[in-house]
C-alpha cells in the first residue's frame, strides 16, 4: 500500500507516517499544497491523508482538482 500525506506540520506528518508504516505501508510526505498536488498527480497512491489548511493551496482545492482529474485515486 502506498500512502501520500499532505500536511504542513512536520511533527503531525511524521507521527501519522510512523503509524501507517506499521501496517506496513510505503509513505510519502509533502508539506506544501502545490507540492502535494503535483505528487498526487504524478504518483500512484492507494490512500491520501490531506490537511485542509495548507500553505500555497488548501486541502479542499487539492481534493477538488484530484476529483476532477480522477486519474490518481480510486473512488
Secondary structure, 3 states (H helix, E strand, C coil): CEEEEECCCHHHHHHHHHHHHCCCCEEEEECCHHHHHHHHHHCCCCEEEECCCCCCCCHHHHHHHHHHHCCCCCC
